[in-house]
Amino acid sequence: MRTHLTSTAAAFLLLAGIGAATADDIIIQPEQDTVIREYVKKQPVASIKVPGVELNIGTALPDTVELYEVPNVKYRYTVIDNRTVVVDPGTHKIIKVYD
């Protein structure tokens, strides 16, 4: 009985951890996504290279990477390796990558 209880507790903690990880995910609403896409097309910026950084959601960009504002949207963007990257300005973490 004790082993079963320990396994159940471990499973619960694992699921709670997974829930906590997904709670931090930022989801861009479709309206914001449209605004960002249209703005980026109208206001292109030069592509940069950031050695050692993979363009994955959740990856933090160095503070030295310049982020550009999108009016009426709290997120920022930049272009790395010819891919537009949307970034949370507070954490510098990538929240969306456009191809």
Buried (B, 14 or more C-beta within 10 A) or exposed (E): EEEEEEEEEEEEEEEEEEEEEEEEEBEBEEEBBEBBBEBBEEEEEEEEEBEEBEBEEEBEBEEEBEBBEBEEBEBBBBBBEEEBBBBBEEEBBBBBBEE
